[in-house]
Amino acid sequence: MNESEKDPMVFTYTFTPQETAILARYIRWQGLPDGLERFSATIFNTVYNAMTIDDVEQFFNN
């Protein structure tokens, strides 16, 4: 039995690259509620690892 079968509030979702980018921009400008720091860090790490430094600067300045 996996964790999602134990707790109906646990789920798995795979973000598309576009969804990840949109979410990263949203978090950058709007923030997220307390308690979602690990989720936010995961989004930013994913974006940063997929882009060059120039890409990241341009991404967050738009």
All heavy atoms as TSV, in Angstrom:
chain	resi	resn	atom	element	x	y	z
A	1	MET	N	N	0.855	-1.176	0.000
A	1	MET	CA	C	0.000	0.000	0.000
A	1	MET	C	C	0.901	1.239	0.000
A	1	MET	O	O	1.776	1.380	0.824
A	1	MET	CB	C	-0.898	-0.026	1.249
A	1	MET	CG	C	-1.841	1.138	1.322
A	1	MET	SD	S	-2.889	1.167	2.804
A	1	MET	CE	C	-4.012	-0.148	2.471
A	2	ASN	N	N	0.682	2.153	-0.961
A	2	ASN	CA	C	1.484	3.376	-0.979
A	2	ASN	C	C	0.825	4.459	-0.124
A	2	ASN	O	O	-0.290	4.304	0.354
A	2	ASN	CB	C	1.731	3.855	-2.415
A	2	ASN	CG	C	0.463	4.270	-3.126
A	2	ASN	OD1	O	-0.438	4.835	-2.526
A	2	ASN	ND2	N	0.399	3.997	-4.414
A	3	GLU	N	N	1.544	5.547	0.043
A	3	GLU	CA	C	1.079	6.610	0.951
A	3	GLU	C	C	-0.255	7.200	0.505
A	3	GLU	O	O	-1.100	7.523	1.333
A	3	GLU	CB	C	2.133	7.704	1.052
A	3	GLU	CG	C	1.862	8.653	2.191
A	3	GLU	CD	C	3.028	9.574	2.460
A	3	GLU	OE1	O	4.170	9.194	2.198
A	3	GLU	OE2	O	2.768	10.679	2.949
A	4	SER	N	N	-0.453	7.344	-0.809
A	4	SER	CA	C	-1.715	7.930	-1.278
A	4	SER	C	C	-2.906	7.033	-0.974
A	4	SER	O	O	-4.025	7.509	-0.855
A	4	SER	CB	C	-1.636	8.236	-2.769
A	4	SER	OG	O	-1.465	7.056	-3.513
A	5	GLU	N	N	-2.676	5.735	-0.862
A	5	GLU	CA	C	-3.765	4.836	-0.493
A	5	GLU	C	C	-4.092	4.923	0.996
A	5	GLU	O	O	-5.191	4.613	1.407
A	5	GLU	CB	C	-3.401	3.397	-0.871
A	5	GLU	CG	C	-3.327	3.187	-2.371
A	5	GLU	CD	C	-2.768	1.835	-2.750
A	5	GLU	OE1	O	-2.239	1.131	-1.876
A	5	GLU	OE2	O	-2.843	1.484	-3.928
A	6	LYS	N	N	-3.144	5.385	1.791
A	6	LYS	CA	C	-3.357	5.532	3.233
A	6	LYS	C	C	-4.086	6.830	3.560
A	6	LYS	O	O	-4.853	6.883	4.502
A	6	LYS	CB	C	-2.024	5.530	3.980
A	6	LYS	CG	C	-1.258	4.235	3.897
A	6	LYS	CD	C	0.052	4.395	4.622
A	6	LYS	CE	C	0.996	3.259	4.349
A	6	LYS	NZ	N	2.305	3.480	4.936
A	7	ASP	N	N	-3.799	7.882	2.819
A	7	ASP	CA	C	-4.340	9.205	3.126
A	7	ASP	C	C	-4.946	9.800	1.852
A	7	ASP	O	O	-4.226	10.083	0.899
A	7	ASP	CB	C	-3.223	10.107	3.652
A	7	ASP	CG	C	-3.728	11.461	4.114
A	7	ASP	OD1	O	-4.861	11.855	3.750
A	7	ASP	OD2	O	-2.981	12.145	4.833
A	8	PRO	N	N	-6.242	10.021	1.828
A	8	PRO	CA	C	-6.870	10.554	0.625
A	8	PRO	C	C	-6.443	11.987	0.290
A	8	PRO	O	O	-6.708	12.459	-0.808
A	8	PRO	CB	C	-8.365	10.474	0.932
A	8	PRO	CG	C	-8.461	10.440	2.415
A	8	PRO	CD	C	-7.203	9.771	2.900
A	9	MET	N	N	-5.761	12.665	1.209
A	9	MET	CA	C	-5.288	14.021	0.941
A	9	MET	C	C	-3.921	14.040	0.274
A	9	MET	O	O	-3.416	15.098	-0.089
A	9	MET	CB	C	-5.229	14.828	2.246
A	9	MET	CG	C	-6.592	15.103	2.850
A	9	MET	SD	S	-7.625	16.159	1.805
A	9	MET	CE	C	-6.791	17.708	2.009
A	10	VAL	N	N	-3.295	12.899	0.100
A	10	VAL	CA	C	-1.996	12.805	-0.549
A	10	VAL	C	C	-2.229	12.448	-2.012
A	10	VAL	O	O	-2.979	11.530	-2.325
A	10	VAL	CB	C	-1.106	11.737	0.134
A	10	VAL	CG1	C	0.186	11.544	-0.633
A	10	VAL	CG2	C	-0.830	12.128	1.573
A	11	PHE	N	N	-1.594	13.208	-2.909
A	11	PHE	CA	C	-1.742	12.918	-4.334
A	11	PHE	C	C	-0.438	13.229	-5.052
A	11	PHE	O	O	0.443	13.899	-4.524
A	11	PHE	CB	C	-2.890	13.728	-4.954
A	11	PHE	CG	C	-2.648	15.212	-4.967
A	11	PHE	CD1	C	-2.100	15.827	-6.078
A	11	PHE	CD2	C	-2.995	15.996	-3.879
A	11	PHE	CE1	C	-1.885	17.193	-6.099
A	11	PHE	CE2	C	-2.789	17.359	-3.883
A	11	PHE	CZ	C	-2.228	17.962	-4.999
A	12	THR	N	N	-0.338	12.733	-6.261
A	12	THR	CA	C	0.818	12.988	-7.115
A	12	THR	C	C	0.338	13.733	-8.340
A	12	THR	O	O	-0.697	13.382	-8.926
A	12	THR	CB	C	1.474	11.658	-7.534
A	12	THR	OG1	O	1.872	10.963	-6.361
A	12	THR	CG2	C	2.663	11.892	-8.431
A	13	TYR	N	N	1.080	14.761	-8.720
A	13	TYR	CA	C	0.750	15.538	-9.898
A	13	TYR	C	C	2.049	15.864	-10.617
A	13	TYR	O	O	3.026	16.239	-9.977
A	13	TYR	CB	C	0.026	16.836	-9.509
A	13	TYR	CG	C	-0.356	17.676	-10.706
A	13	TYR	CD1	C	-1.548	17.430	-11.380
A	13	TYR	CD2	C	0.467	18.683	-11.175
A	13	TYR	CE1	C	-1.908	18.178	-12.481
A	13	TYR	CE2	C	0.113	19.445	-12.279
A	13	TYR	CZ	C	-1.075	19.189	-12.938
A	13	TYR	OH	O	-1.430	19.924	-14.026
A	14	THR	N	N	2.073	15.740	-11.922
A	14	THR	CA	C	3.244	16.082	-12.711
A	14	THR	C	C	2.958	17.384	-13.447
A	14	THR	O	O	2.042	17.455	-14.272
A	14	THR	CB	C	3.569	14.969	-13.720
A	14	THR	OG1	O	3.776	13.751	-12.995
A	14	THR	CG2	C	4.810	15.300	-14.521
A	15	PHE	N	N	3.734	18.415	-13.126
A	15	PHE	CA	C	3.577	19.714	-13.772
A	15	PHE	C	C	4.238	19.694	-15.141
A	15	PHE	O	O	5.314	19.124	-15.309
A	15	PHE	CB	C	4.224	20.825	-12.930
A	15	PHE	CG	C	3.509	21.113	-11.656
A	15	PHE	CD1	C	3.874	20.474	-10.481
A	15	PHE	CD2	C	2.469	22.021	-11.615
A	15	PHE	CE1	C	3.216	20.740	-9.293
A	15	PHE	CE2	C	1.805	22.292	-10.433
A	15	PHE	CZ	C	2.181	21.647	-9.268
A	16	THR	N	N	3.616	20.352	-16.110
A	16	THR	CA	C	4.257	20.550	-17.404
A	16	THR	C	C	5.313	21.647	-17.231
A	16	THR	O	O	5.249	22.424	-16.254
A	16	THR	CB	C	3.245	21.005	-18.475
A	16	THR	OG1	O	2.762	22.310	-18.136
A	16	THR	CG2	C	2.095	20.016	-18.621
A	17	PRO	N	N	6.267	21.751	-18.155
A	17	PRO	CA	C	7.236	22.850	-18.060
A	17	PRO	C	C	6.557	24.224	-18.019
A	17	PRO	O	O	6.972	25.103	-17.265
A	17	PRO	CB	C	8.091	22.675	-19.317
A	17	PRO	CG	C	8.043	21.204	-19.576
A	17	PRO	CD	C	6.626	20.808	-19.220
A	18	GLN	N	N	5.506	24.399	-18.805
A	18	GLN	CA	C	4.799	25.679	-18.807
A	18	GLN	C	C	4.139	25.944	-17.453
A	18	GLN	O	O	4.202	27.064	-16.937
A	18	GLN	CB	C	3.747	25.719	-19.910
A	18	GLN	CG	C	3.021	27.054	-19.968
A	18	GLN	CD	C	1.949	27.091	-21.040
A	18	GLN	OE1	O	1.557	26.069	-21.586
A	18	GLN	NE2	N	1.477	28.285	-21.336
A	19	GLU	N	N	3.520	24.939	-16.866
A	19	GLU	CA	C	2.892	25.110	-15.553
A	19	GLU	C	C	3.938	25.446	-14.491
A	19	GLU	O	O	3.691	26.296	-13.631
A	19	GLU	CB	C	2.149	23.838	-15.148
A	19	GLU	CG	C	0.894	23.581	-15.947
A	19	GLU	CD	C	0.298	22.210	-15.676
A	19	GLU	OE1	O	1.043	21.262	-15.363
A	19	GLU	OE2	O	-0.938	22.100	-15.777
A	20	THR	N	N	5.085	24.798	-14.563
A	20	THR	CA	C	6.156	25.076	-13.597
A	20	THR	C	C	6.613	26.518	-13.726
A	20	THR	O	O	6.804	27.215	-12.729
A	20	THR	CB	C	7.334	24.108	-13.803
A	20	THR	OG1	O	6.853	22.772	-13.679
A	20	THR	CG2	C	8.419	24.345	-12.779
A	21	ALA	N	N	6.791	26.990	-14.949
A	21	ALA	CA	C	7.215	28.371	-15.178
A	21	ALA	C	C	6.177	29.364	-14.662
A	21	ALA	O	O	6.515	30.341	-13.994
A	21	ALA	CB	C	7.479	28.596	-16.666
A	22	ILE	N	N	4.924	29.116	-14.956
A	22	ILE	CA	C	3.848	29.997	-14.489
A	22	ILE	C	C	3.800	30.015	-12.965
A	22	ILE	O	O	3.679	31.079	-12.342
A	22	ILE	CB	C	2.489	29.563	-15.076
A	22	ILE	CG1	C	2.460	29.819	-16.579
A	22	ILE	CG2	C	1.334	30.264	-14.381
A	22	ILE	CD1	C	1.298	29.139	-17.302
A	23	LEU	N	N	3.903	28.860	-12.369
A	23	LEU	CA	C	3.870	28.763	-10.915
A	23	LEU	C	C	5.055	29.477	-10.282
A	23	LEU	O	O	4.900	30.188	-9.286
A	23	LEU	CB	C	3.828	27.294	-10.500
A	23	LEU	CG	C	3.565	26.986	-9.045
A	23	LEU	CD1	C	2.304	27.678	-8.544
A	23	LEU	CD2	C	3.451	25.484	-8.849
A	24	ALA	N	N	6.233	29.327	-10.854
A	24	ALA	CA	C	7.422	30.004	-10.317
A	24	ALA	C	C	7.255	31.514	-10.362
A	24	ALA	O	O	7.575	32.213	-9.398
A	24	ALA	CB	C	8.665	29.577	-11.089
A	25	ARG	N	N	6.740	32.022	-11.471
A	25	ARG	CA	C	6.503	33.476	-11.566
A	25	ARG	C	C	5.475	33.920	-10.527
A	25	ARG	O	O	5.641	34.943	-9.871
A	25	ARG	CB	C	6.002	33.846	-12.957
A	25	ARG	CG	C	7.084	34.116	-13.918
A	25	ARG	CD	C	6.566	34.909	-15.117
A	25	ARG	NE	N	7.537	34.773	-16.168
A	25	ARG	CZ	C	7.382	34.042	-17.254
A	25	ARG	NH1	N	6.267	33.393	-17.465
A	25	ARG	NH2	N	8.331	33.962	-18.153
A	26	TYR	N	N	4.422	33.163	-10.400
A	26	TYR	CA	C	3.384	33.509	-9.431
A	26	TYR	C	C	3.958	33.549	-8.018
A	26	TYR	O	O	3.727	34.511	-7.278
A	26	TYR	CB	C	2.231	32.505	-9.505
A	26	TYR	CG	C	1.149	32.816	-8.503
A	26	TYR	CD1	C	0.156	33.722	-8.818
A	26	TYR	CD2	C	1.150	32.238	-7.244
A	26	TYR	CE1	C	-0.826	34.043	-7.890
A	26	TYR	CE2	C	0.177	32.542	-6.309
A	26	TYR	CZ	C	-0.807	33.447	-6.639
A	26	TYR	OH	O	-1.764	33.775	-5.720
A	27	ILE	N	N	4.688	32.527	-7.647
A	27	ILE	CA	C	5.276	32.478	-6.305
A	27	ILE	C	C	6.234	33.643	-6.103
A	27	ILE	O	O	6.265	34.260	-5.040
A	27	ILE	CB	C	5.996	31.131	-6.070
A	27	ILE	CG1	C	4.984	29.982	-6.057
A	27	ILE	CG2	C	6.788	31.157	-4.768
A	27	ILE	CD1	C	5.624	28.600	-6.110
A	28	ARG	N	N	7.006	33.952	-7.122
A	28	ARG	CA	C	7.983	35.058	-7.026
A	28	ARG	C	C	7.287	36.374	-6.706
A	28	ARG	O	O	7.746	37.142	-5.886
A	28	ARG	CB	C	8.745	35.162	-8.341
A	28	ARG	CG	C	9.616	36.377	-8.466
A	28	ARG	CD	C	10.969	36.138	-7.869
A	28	ARG	NE	N	11.858	37.197	-8.267
A	28	ARG	CZ	C	12.548	37.936	-7.414
A	28	ARG	NH1	N	12.479	37.680	-6.137
A	28	ARG	NH2	N	13.327	38.896	-7.829
A	29	TRP	N	N	6.171	36.640	-7.367
A	29	TRP	CA	C	5.504	37.932	-7.209
A	29	TRP	C	C	4.423	37.936	-6.138
A	29	TRP	O	O	4.196	38.970	-5.503
A	29	TRP	CB	C	4.925	38.390	-8.547
A	29	TRP	CG	C	6.003	38.561	-9.574
A	29	TRP	CD1	C	6.182	37.803	-10.692
A	29	TRP	CD2	C	7.079	39.498	-9.556
A	29	TRP	NE1	N	7.306	38.222	-11.361
A	29	TRP	CE2	C	7.868	39.267	-10.698
A	29	TRP	CE3	C	7.458	40.515	-8.677
A	29	TRP	CZ2	C	9.007	40.012	-10.984
A	29	TRP	CZ3	C	8.599	41.260	-8.967
A	29	TRP	CH2	C	9.355	41.008	-10.105
A	30	GLN	N	N	3.750	36.817	-5.907
A	30	GLN	CA	C	2.639	36.793	-4.965
A	30	GLN	C	C	2.947	36.064	-3.664
A	30	GLN	O	O	2.289	36.297	-2.660
A	30	GLN	CB	C	1.407	36.125	-5.605
A	30	GLN	CG	C	0.935	36.791	-6.876
A	30	GLN	CD	C	0.470	38.210	-6.657
A	30	GLN	OE1	O	-0.157	38.519	-5.656
A	30	GLN	NE2	N	0.789	39.088	-7.584
A	31	GLY	N	N	3.907	35.152	-3.698
A	31	GLY	CA	C	4.216	34.348	-2.521
A	31	GLY	C	C	3.187	33.241	-2.327
A	31	GLY	O	O	2.225	33.122	-3.076
A	32	LEU	N	N	3.437	32.419	-1.328
A	32	LEU	CA	C	2.530	31.338	-0.961
A	32	LEU	C	C	2.301	31.390	0.541
A	32	LEU	O	O	3.107	31.964	1.271
A	32	LEU	CB	C	3.132	29.974	-1.340
A	32	LEU	CG	C	3.204	29.636	-2.819
A	32	LEU	CD1	C	3.912	28.305	-3.032
A	32	LEU	CD2	C	1.819	29.579	-3.438
A	33	PRO	N	N	1.244	30.794	1.015
A	33	PRO	CA	C	0.979	30.779	2.455
A	33	PRO	C	C	2.082	30.050	3.222
A	33	PRO	O	O	2.780	29.187	2.674
A	33	PRO	CB	C	-0.341	30.012	2.578
A	33	PRO	CG	C	-0.937	29.984	1.223
A	33	PRO	CD	C	0.184	30.094	0.263
A	34	ASP	N	N	2.234	30.406	4.489
A	34	ASP	CA	C	3.164	29.708	5.366
A	34	ASP	C	C	2.861	28.214	5.334
A	34	ASP	O	O	1.702	27.808	5.231
A	34	ASP	CB	C	3.051	30.212	6.805
A	34	ASP	CG	C	3.573	31.627	6.965
A	34	ASP	OD1	O	4.310	32.103	6.076
A	34	ASP	OD2	O	3.252	32.255	7.990
A	35	GLY	N	N	3.895	27.430	5.400
A	35	GLY	CA	C	3.736	25.985	5.377
A	35	GLY	C	C	4.022	25.371	4.017
A	35	GLY	O	O	4.120	24.158	3.889
A	36	LEU	N	N	4.150	26.218	2.983
A	36	LEU	CA	C	4.425	25.706	1.636
A	36	LEU	C	C	5.859	26.028	1.188
A	36	LEU	O	O	6.157	26.037	-0.004
A	36	LEU	CB	C	3.416	26.268	0.633
A	36	LEU	CG	C	1.980	25.801	0.839
A	36	LEU	CD1	C	1.044	26.496	-0.142
A	36	LEU	CD2	C	1.883	24.293	0.681
A	37	GLU	N	N	6.744	26.256	2.140
A	37	GLU	CA	C	8.126	26.606	1.819
A	37	GLU	C	C	8.837	25.493	1.044
A	37	GLU	O	O	9.588	25.766	0.099
A	37	GLU	CB	C	8.918	26.940	3.095
A	37	GLU	CG	C	8.442	28.173	3.826
A	37	GLU	CD	C	7.249	27.928	4.758
A	37	GLU	OE1	O	6.863	26.760	4.968
A	37	GLU	OE2	O	6.711	28.929	5.271
A	38	ARG	N	N	8.615	24.257	1.429
A	38	ARG	CA	C	9.270	23.133	0.746
A	38	ARG	C	C	8.781	23.026	-0.699
A	38	ARG	O	O	9.571	22.802	-1.616
A	38	ARG	CB	C	8.997	21.837	1.500
A	38	ARG	CG	C	9.897	20.691	1.062
A	38	ARG	CD	C	9.599	19.464	1.842
A	38	ARG	NE	N	8.476	18.807	1.143
A	38	ARG	CZ	C	8.028	17.607	1.412
A	38	ARG	NH1	N	8.523	16.913	2.404
A	38	ARG	NH2	N	7.050	17.082	0.730
A	39	PHE	N	N	7.497	23.228	-0.920
A	39	PHE	CA	C	6.935	23.216	-2.268
A	39	PHE	C	C	7.529	24.343	-3.101
A	39	PHE	O	O	7.972	24.138	-4.234
A	39	PHE	CB	C	5.412	23.338	-2.191
A	39	PHE	CG	C	4.736	23.398	-3.526
A	39	PHE	CD1	C	4.710	22.290	-4.352
A	39	PHE	CD2	C	4.116	24.559	-3.949
A	39	PHE	CE1	C	4.073	22.343	-5.589
A	39	PHE	CE2	C	3.481	24.618	-5.176
A	39	PHE	CZ	C	3.462	23.509	-5.993
A	40	SER	N	N	7.571	25.540	-2.531
A	40	SER	CA	C	8.134	26.692	-3.219
A	40	SER	C	C	9.596	26.457	-3.580
A	40	SER	O	O	10.026	26.737	-4.706
A	40	SER	CB	C	7.993	27.933	-2.331
A	40	SER	OG	O	8.545	29.053	-2.952
A	41	ALA	N	N	10.372	25.954	-2.643
A	41	ALA	CA	C	11.793	25.683	-2.893
A	41	ALA	C	C	11.959	24.659	-4.012
A	41	ALA	O	O	12.860	24.791	-4.853
A	41	ALA	CB	C	12.469	25.194	-1.624
A	42	THR	N	N	11.094	23.665	-4.056
A	42	THR	CA	C	11.172	22.649	-5.108
A	42	THR	C	C	10.907	23.266	-6.477
A	42	THR	O	O	11.606	22.965	-7.449
A	42	THR	CB	C	10.167	21.515	-4.831
A	42	THR	OG1	O	10.482	20.922	-3.575
A	42	THR	CG2	C	10.203	20.460	-5.926
A	43	ILE	N	N	9.922	24.138	-6.553
A	43	ILE	CA	C	9.622	24.817	-7.823
A	43	ILE	C	C	10.813	25.639	-8.273
A	43	ILE	O	O	11.257	25.556	-9.422
A	43	ILE	CB	C	8.365	25.712	-7.689
A	43	ILE	CG1	C	7.116	24.874	-7.426
A	43	ILE	CG2	C	8.186	26.609	-8.919
A	43	ILE	CD1	C	6.731	23.945	-8.550
A	44	PHE	N	N	11.373	26.456	-7.374
A	44	PHE	CA	C	12.506	27.299	-7.743
A	44	PHE	C	C	13.730	26.481	-8.109
A	44	PHE	O	O	14.430	26.802	-9.066
A	44	PHE	CB	C	12.829	28.305	-6.640
A	44	PHE	CG	C	11.840	29.442	-6.590
A	44	PHE	CD1	C	11.057	29.634	-5.465
A	44	PHE	CD2	C	11.670	30.299	-7.652
A	44	PHE	CE1	C	10.135	30.667	-5.406
A	44	PHE	CE2	C	10.748	31.329	-7.612
A	44	PHE	CZ	C	9.978	31.521	-6.488
A	45	ASN	N	N	14.008	25.423	-7.381
A	45	ASN	CA	C	15.155	24.572	-7.714
A	45	ASN	C	C	14.982	23.954	-9.097
A	45	ASN	O	O	15.942	23.858	-9.857
A	45	ASN	CB	C	15.339	23.475	-6.666
A	45	ASN	CG	C	15.885	24.005	-5.371
A	45	ASN	OD1	O	16.493	25.069	-5.319
A	45	ASN	ND2	N	15.660	23.272	-4.300
A	46	THR	N	N	13.786	23.547	-9.414
A	46	THR	CA	C	13.511	22.965	-10.729
A	46	THR	C	C	13.765	23.982	-11.828
A	46	THR	O	O	14.421	23.690	-12.830
A	46	THR	CB	C	12.059	22.450	-10.794
A	46	THR	OG1	O	11.888	21.455	-9.788
A	46	THR	CG2	C	11.730	21.881	-12.165
A	47	VAL	N	N	13.260	25.197	-11.636
A	47	VAL	CA	C	13.451	26.255	-12.632
A	47	VAL	C	C	14.930	26.589	-12.762
A	47	VAL	O	O	15.471	26.654	-13.871
A	47	VAL	CB	C	12.624	27.513	-12.266
A	47	VAL	CG1	C	13.013	28.699	-13.134
A	47	VAL	CG2	C	11.143	27.215	-12.396
A	48	TYR	N	N	15.587	26.808	-11.651
A	48	TYR	CA	C	17.001	27.187	-11.695
A	48	TYR	C	C	17.853	26.103	-12.339
A	48	TYR	O	O	18.782	26.400	-13.087
A	48	TYR	CB	C	17.530	27.474	-10.295
A	48	TYR	CG	C	16.929	28.698	-9.645
A	48	TYR	CD1	C	16.768	28.766	-8.272
A	48	TYR	CD2	C	16.499	29.795	-10.389
A	48	TYR	CE1	C	16.217	29.880	-7.658
A	48	TYR	CE2	C	15.944	30.902	-9.789
A	48	TYR	CZ	C	15.814	30.945	-8.424
A	48	TYR	OH	O	15.263	32.043	-7.824
A	49	ASN	N	N	17.565	24.840	-12.077
A	49	ASN	CA	C	18.357	23.745	-12.637
A	49	ASN	C	C	18.112	23.551	-14.129
A	49	ASN	O	O	18.930	22.941	-14.810
A	49	ASN	CB	C	18.082	22.444	-11.884
A	49	ASN	CG	C	18.650	22.466	-10.492
A	49	ASN	OD1	O	19.633	23.143	-10.208
A	49	ASN	ND2	N	18.028	21.726	-9.599
A	50	ALA	N	N	17.001	24.056	-14.631
A	50	ALA	CA	C	16.665	23.882	-16.044
A	50	ALA	C	C	17.115	25.050	-16.912
A	50	ALA	O	O	17.058	24.963	-18.133
A	50	ALA	CB	C	15.162	23.689	-16.188
A	51	MET	N	N	17.581	26.136	-16.289
A	51	MET	CA	C	17.899	27.349	-17.037
A	51	MET	C	C	19.338	27.796	-16.809
A	51	MET	O	O	19.942	27.467	-15.792
A	51	MET	CB	C	16.976	28.491	-16.601
A	51	MET	CG	C	15.535	28.284	-16.868
A	51	MET	SD	S	14.602	29.723	-16.285
A	51	MET	CE	C	13.011	29.385	-16.963
A	52	THR	N	N	19.829	28.596	-17.767
A	52	THR	CA	C	21.105	29.267	-17.571
A	52	THR	C	C	20.870	30.470	-16.652
A	52	THR	O	O	19.719	30.869	-16.429
A	52	THR	CB	C	21.684	29.764	-18.909
A	52	THR	OG1	O	20.834	30.803	-19.420
A	52	THR	CG2	C	21.822	28.634	-19.928
A	53	ILE	N	N	21.941	31.059	-16.178
A	53	ILE	CA	C	21.820	32.260	-15.329
A	53	ILE	C	C	21.087	33.364	-16.085
A	53	ILE	O	O	20.205	34.025	-15.539
A	53	ILE	CB	C	23.209	32.756	-14.864
A	53	ILE	CG1	C	23.891	31.700	-14.005
A	53	ILE	CG2	C	23.111	34.091	-14.139
A	53	ILE	CD1	C	23.179	31.389	-12.718
A	54	ASP	N	N	21.437	33.571	-17.345
A	54	ASP	CA	C	20.756	34.599	-18.149
A	54	ASP	C	C	19.269	34.291	-18.306
A	54	ASP	O	O	18.443	35.195	-18.230
A	54	ASP	CB	C	21.404	34.713	-19.533
A	54	ASP	CG	C	22.808	35.295	-19.480
A	54	ASP	OD1	O	23.128	36.007	-18.499
A	54	ASP	OD2	O	23.573	35.044	-20.427
A	55	ASP	N	N	18.937	33.018	-18.512
A	55	ASP	CA	C	17.531	32.621	-18.632
A	55	ASP	C	C	16.764	32.943	-17.354
A	55	ASP	O	O	15.652	33.453	-17.400
A	55	ASP	CB	C	17.394	31.119	-18.902
A	55	ASP	CG	C	17.879	30.694	-20.274
A	55	ASP	OD1	O	17.936	31.540	-21.185
A	55	ASP	OD2	O	18.192	29.497	-20.414
A	56	VAL	N	N	17.359	32.638	-16.216
A	56	VAL	CA	C	16.705	32.877	-14.925
A	56	VAL	C	C	16.494	34.367	-14.710
A	56	VAL	O	O	15.401	34.800	-14.312
A	56	VAL	CB	C	17.516	32.271	-13.763
A	56	VAL	CG1	C	16.953	32.697	-12.412
A	56	VAL	CG2	C	17.545	30.746	-13.877
A	57	GLU	N	N	17.511	35.173	-14.992
A	57	GLU	CA	C	17.367	36.626	-14.822
A	57	GLU	C	C	16.255	37.167	-15.715
A	57	GLU	O	O	15.427	37.956	-15.257
A	57	GLU	CB	C	18.688	37.330	-15.138
A	57	GLU	CG	C	19.743	37.112	-14.089
A	57	GLU	CD	C	21.091	37.719	-14.445
A	57	GLU	OE1	O	21.223	38.287	-15.557
A	57	GLU	OE2	O	21.999	37.626	-13.613
A	58	GLN	N	N	16.222	36.753	-16.959
A	58	GLN	CA	C	15.181	37.213	-17.867
A	58	GLN	C	C	13.807	36.713	-17.434
A	58	GLN	O	O	12.830	37.454	-17.442
A	58	GLN	CB	C	15.474	36.730	-19.286
A	58	GLN	CG	C	14.447	37.212	-20.302
A	58	GLN	CD	C	14.767	36.753	-21.703
A	58	GLN	OE1	O	15.729	36.036	-21.943
A	58	GLN	NE2	N	13.955	37.160	-22.657
A	59	PHE	N	N	13.750	35.466	-17.013
A	59	PHE	CA	C	12.494	34.867	-16.590
A	59	PHE	C	C	11.853	35.643	-15.449
A	59	PHE	O	O	10.672	35.946	-15.457
A	59	PHE	CB	C	12.751	33.416	-16.151
A	59	PHE	CG	C	11.546	32.690	-15.649
A	59	PHE	CD1	C	10.632	32.157	-16.529
A	59	PHE	CD2	C	11.342	32.516	-14.289
A	59	PHE	CE1	C	9.525	31.477	-16.077
A	59	PHE	CE2	C	10.233	31.820	-13.826
A	59	PHE	CZ	C	9.326	31.310	-14.727
A	60	PHE	N	N	12.652	35.994	-14.427
A	60	PHE	CA	C	12.098	36.653	-13.263
A	60	PHE	C	C	11.975	38.163	-13.410
A	60	PHE	O	O	11.342	38.821	-12.592
A	60	PHE	CB	C	12.893	36.291	-12.007
A	60	PHE	CG	C	12.593	34.902	-11.529
A	60	PHE	CD1	C	13.550	33.919	-11.586
A	60	PHE	CD2	C	11.341	34.578	-11.056
A	60	PHE	CE1	C	13.273	32.632	-11.151
A	60	PHE	CE2	C	11.043	33.295	-10.616
A	60	PHE	CZ	C	12.016	32.324	-10.665
A	61	ASN	N	N	12.540	38.729	-14.466
A	61	ASN	CA	C	12.395	40.168	-14.705
A	61	ASN	C	C	11.215	40.472	-15.585
A	61	ASN	O	O	10.873	41.629	-15.795
A	61	ASN	CB	C	13.682	40.743	-15.292
A	61	ASN	CG	C	14.765	40.838	-14.251
A	61	ASN	OD1	O	14.499	41.049	-13.085
A	61	ASN	ND2	N	16.007	40.671	-14.686
A	62	ASN	N	N	10.589	39.465	-16.149
A	62	ASN	CA	C	9.409	39.668	-17.001
A	62	ASN	C	C	8.143	39.531	-16.221
A	62	ASN	O	O	8.012	38.890	-15.275
A	62	ASN	CB	C	9.408	38.679	-18.164
A	62	ASN	CG	C	10.497	39.002	-19.164
A	62	ASN	OD1	O	10.854	40.161	-19.325
A	62	ASN	ND2	N	11.009	37.997	-19.824
